[in-house]
Amino acid sequence: MSEIHLQGGQRKVGEIHIPTWQERYERVKDALIDAVQELYKSKTAFIGGMMLVVLAILLLLTPVLTDYDPTKPDYSAFLEPPSVEHIMGTDRYGRDIFSRVLWGGRRLVVIAIAAVVFGLSLGIPYGVLSGYYGGFADSVSMRVVDGLLAFPGILLYLLIVTLAREWHLEGFWNDLILVFALGFAFFPEVARLARGSVLIEKQKEYVEASLTIGEASLYIALRQILPNCMSPLIVNATVRLGFVILIIAALSFLGLGTPPPTPDWGADLSAARDHMESNPLIAIFPGLAICYTVLAFNLFGDGLRDIMDPRLSDR
C-alpha cells in the first residue's frame, strides 16, 4: 500500500491517518495538563501528589544526597546527635541515619509497588473473566476468593516469611518472597472489586452492540469492559500502597523482614527501642519516614477517589 506525504509532516496510508511524533507529543502534553488541573481541583489529591513528588525526588537522588554507606558501622561515631556531617545523627553502630532512611525508603517503596502490581496482575484478569462469563465458573472462583478473604492476612504474611527464613533466603530472594506474600494477599480484594465493576459494565449498551457485530467475548472483556473498570482499581491500588508499606515495616519491626544490616525503617525503629530515653531521635526519624509515606499515598488515593467518582461533587 503506497504512502502519501501531506503538508506538515502528516502521513496517510490509504485512508488511515498515522499521527506524527509532534501530534503524539501534543496529545501526551495535553493529557498531563488535564491531569494536573484535575488534581489541583482536589486539594487532598494535590497535597498527596506533591508529597509523593518530594518523596520520589529524594529516593531517586539518594546516591547524590548521601555519601555514607548505610550498612558500614563506624564505632567511633556511634549515637552522635544531628550535625553538619550527619544530618540526622548516627545509630548505635555509628551508621548515618539519614543514609539509612533514604536507602531503606528506596527498597521499601520498590517492594510495595511490586507487591501491588503483582496483586493487580493476578486479581484483575481473574475478576474480569469471572464476572463476564458468570455461571458455574463464577460461583466456584468467587468461593475461592471468599476462602482467601476469610484467612487473616497477617497470618499469611507470617507463614510465607517464616518459610523464607527456614529456607535461608536472603537479599533479593527474601524481597521476592515478601512481594509474593503481599501481592497474593491483595489479589482476592482486587478480584472482587474487578468482578463487581464488570457485572455493572456488561449490562451496558456498548457491550450488547459488540456482541451483535460478532466480536469475541475475550476481546470484549479485556479490551472494552476492563478499561471502563480501571478507576476504582487505580484508587484502591494507590491506597493499598500505604497499607503495604505499613505491613512491611511491621514485619521488619517484629524481626521478620530483611535481616540486618540492610537498611529498613521497621527494623531501625525496632533497634532504636533500647535508646529511646537517651537518644530518641534515632527512633523519630524512621518513624516520621513511615508516617510521611503512608500519609502521602492515603491522601493521594482519597483525592483520586473524589476525582474519578462523578457522584462525589464536593471536592
N, C-alpha and C positions, 0 to 999 in steps of 0.2 A: 504494500500500500504506500503510495507516494506521500511525502511530507511536504506541506505547504508552509512557507515562512510568511508571516504577516508583519505589518508595521508595529514597532515597539518590542520586537523580540518574541512575540507570541507565536505559537506553532499550532497547527491543526493537522491531524492525521485523519483524512476523510472529513467526517463531521464531528470528531471527538476533539475537544479542546484540551490541550496539555498545558497546565499552568507553568509559567516560568518561575525561576528561583526568586525573582523580585516579588511576584504575586504570592508565593508561598510565605516569604518573609513578612509581607504585609499582613497576611492572614494570622500568622503567629503573633505578630506585634499587636494587632487589634484584639486578639483573644486575651493576651496578657493584660492589656489596658482595661478591658472589660472585667477581668477577674479582680484586678486591684481595686477598681471602682466598686465592685460588689462587696469586696472585703471591707472597704472603707465605710460602707453603709452600716455594717455590723461592727460596732465598737469592740465587742468581745472578740470577734474573729480577727480584727485588725491588730488589737493588742497581742493576742496569742500568736499571730503571724509574725509580728515584729520580734517578739521574744524568741520564736523559733529561728528567725533570720540571724539574730545575735548569737544564738547557740550554735547554729551551723557555721558561722564565720569563725567562732572561737575554736571549734573542733577541727575544722579544715586547716586552720593556721596553727595548730598545736605544735608542729615541728619548728615553726618560726618563733612562736611566743615563748618557748622554754627550751633551754639547753641542757637541763638536768635529766639524767637517766631516772625514770620513775621506779626502777627496781633495784638500783645500786645503793647499798647502805653507806652512810658516812657517820661513823660513830664519834667523830669529833664535833659533830653539829647536831646532836640529837635534841629534840624538843626545844628548838630555838623559836622565839616569838617572831611575828612578821617583821621583815626588814627589807632593805633595798635588794639584797641578794635573794632572799626568799620571801616573796610577796605574801604568802600565807603561812610562813614558818616551816618547820620540819616536824616529822613524826618521831616516834620512839627509836627508829633506826637511822635517823638523820636524813631521810629521803624528803625531797622537796614536795610539799603538799600540793602546791599549785600544779606542778607537773603531773602528779598522780591524779588530780581531779580532771585535768584535761584528757590525759591518755585513757583514764578509766571511763570518761564520758564517751570518747570515740568508740571504744569497744562495746559499751552498754547500749548505745543508740543503734549501732550496726546490728547487734544481736536482736534488739527489739523490732527493728524494721524487717529483718529477715524472718523472724518468727511470725509477724503479722502477714507478710507476703505469702509465706508458706501456708498459713491458715486460710487465707483467701483463695490460694490456688487449689486447695482441697475442697473448701466449702462451697465456692461459687458454682463450679460445674455440677457438683453433687446436688445442691439445692435447686438449681435451674432445671436440670433434667428431671429431677424427681417431681417438681411442681408442674412442669409442662406435660409430661406423659401421664402422670396421675395413676389411678387404678391400684392394682395389687403391688406393683413395684414401689409406688409412692408410699403405701402403707408400711411396707417392710423397711424401706430406707428411713422413714421417719421414726420407726420404733428403735432402730439402731441409734439414731440421733438422741432420742429420749433416754436411752440407756446410758449414753455417754454423758448427757447433761445431768443425769442423776448421780454420776460418780463425782465426788468432790475434786475440784481442780487441783487443790494444793496437794492432795494425796497422789495424784498422777505426777505432779512435778517431783515430789519427794521420791516416788518409786523409780522414775526414769533416771533422775540424777544419782540416786544411790546405786543403781545398777552401773552407771557410768564410772562411779568410784570403784566398784568391785572389779570392773574390767580394766582399771588403771588407765583410763583415758584422760589425757591432759592436752592443754593448749587448744589447737584448732578442733580436735575431735571432741573435747569437752564442750566447747562452744556450739559445735554442731548438734550434739545431743540436747543441749539446752534449747536451741532453736526448734528442734523436732518436738520436744515436750511442750513448749509454749505454743507452737503453731498448731499441734494436734489438739490441744485443749481449746483453742479458739475455733477450730473447724466446725463443731456442732452448732455454735451460735451463728456463724456465717451461713451455714446450710439452711437453718430455719428462717433466717432473715431473707435470704435469696428466694427460698421457696414461697414465702408469703408474698413477696413482691411479684413473683411470676404468676401466682394464682390470680392476682388483680389484673396484671397486664394482658394475660392471654384471653381475657374476655372482651378486649377492645376490638374496634373495627379493623384496624390495620392488620391484625393477626388473621381475622376472617378473610380479608382481601388477599393476603399472602397465600392462605390455604386454597382459595378459589382459583388463583392463577397457577397452582400446582408447585409451589416452592417446597423444598424438602423440610421436614419437621426439624431436623437438627440445625439447619440454616436459620430457620425462623427463631428457634430458641436461643441460639448463641449470637446471631448477628442482628436480630431485630428486637427481641424482647430484652435480652441481657443489658444492652446499652441504656435502656429506659429504667433499669432497676439499680443502676450504679450509685445513685445519690445516697440512699440510706446506707449502702455498703461502705462508701467512702467515709461518711461521717462516723460510722461505727468503728471502722479501722483506725481512724485518727484518735478517737477517744481511747481505743484499746491500747494504743501505743503507750500512753501514760500508765495504764494499768500493768502492762507487761514490764515496764521499767521498774515499777514498784515490786513486782514479783521477783525479778532478777536481783534487785537489791535485798529483798527479804531473804532469799535463798543464800545469798552471799553472807548476809548478817548471821545466819544460822550455821555458817561453815559448810554449806553445800554448793557453793558457787565455784568459780575457778580458784584453784589452790594458790596461795601466796608464792612468790611476791608480785604476781600480776596485779596491776592497779585496778581496783574495783571499789565503787562508792560504798556498797553494803559492807564489804569486808573491812574497809578502812574505818567505817563507822563503828563496827564491832570491836576492832582493835583499839579504838580510842576510849573505850569504856573505862579502862584502868587508869586513865589520866584525866578524867572528866573534871575532877576537883582542882588539880594543879594546873592543867593546861586545856581548858575547854574548847579552844579554837580548833584543835585537831579533829574534833567531832562536829563542830559547827559547819565547817566548810563543805565536807562531803554531804552533810545533811541538807544544807542550803542548795547544793547542786541537784540533789534528788527532788526537792520541793520545787525548784525553779523549772526543771524539765517537765515534771508531771503537770504542773500548773499550765505551762505553755501549751502542751498538747491538749489538755482538757478545755482551755479557753478557745483554742482554735477549732476543736471539734464541735463545741457548743455553738460557736459562731457559724460554722458551716451548716449545721442543722437548721439554724434560723434562715440562712440564705437559700438553701436548697428545698426547704419546705414552704411552698407558697401560702399555706394556710396560716403560717406564723407571720403576721403582718407587723407586729410590734418588734422591731429590731433594736 
